[in-house]
Amino acid sequence: MNLQNIVSYSWSILWCLATGGIGQLLSINRLSLNPLDMQEWLKMIDLRMWPSIIILTLNGLLTARVLKYMDVNWKSIGNAVQAVLCTYVSALVWNEYTVTIFDLASLLLLVAGVYLFNTAQSVTYPNKP
């Protein structure tokens, strides 16, 4: 583990706790988080949760392996593609999310960005004197 990962995990934990604290203070049920509530942790023991936990774990391990060999630009493109694809997959699988025009616009913008990035790499520029 390197310092960058430690800082990243620390910020993630800090923001999760801050979001949960704000949810508790404002009595917003969707944002309330109590990490010491054992009833919430016991939900992960339910057999219906294990496929999600296993898939997310494998996704993290695979992502870590792939990102080890990619440069920064491709990592950013991969994160953007993952975010957009997760939207459409969740809409398809769970039928709880309705795809909006903003989702379609973000998909088109993402495809255009990836296309431009790939064409810009193939162009060779002459050396400047």
Steps between C-alpha positions, in 0.01 A plus 500: 500500500635839410430848631265585213273207587504587870395858426232383256351254751520756780309758295239238406444406862492865607241595237285195578497590868434868423210411271358267763538762770324763292223250427461432873492870589245586232298178550538393138441126499678437169818669624498387860793280592589351832810280462448357849148372426539121491158450338632668186811282496290185547327572168821397323469148639178452302560259211342745255785744570785258427479520117528879518789484745685241289443689172613830650808334651595338170435831323740675737770236458467498122503878487812514716674248272406686181583844638846379597593488132310802369605862484308785661294593194372147447420471871280810472328366190444165672342668802268704278396194299438306820280774644287524187472124452400447864210740443367303206561159656317600819209632293490175304543255788305657786246716314523755781681768305356680202753606238460871433609727219795608715622141515482474122680833463776384734535178300533693174751737657700206632505325161607823329776554757638149464488531120684834506756366745573202274526709183723757670747228599530373145599840361873562491610857541817630333782604726513870570831669426 
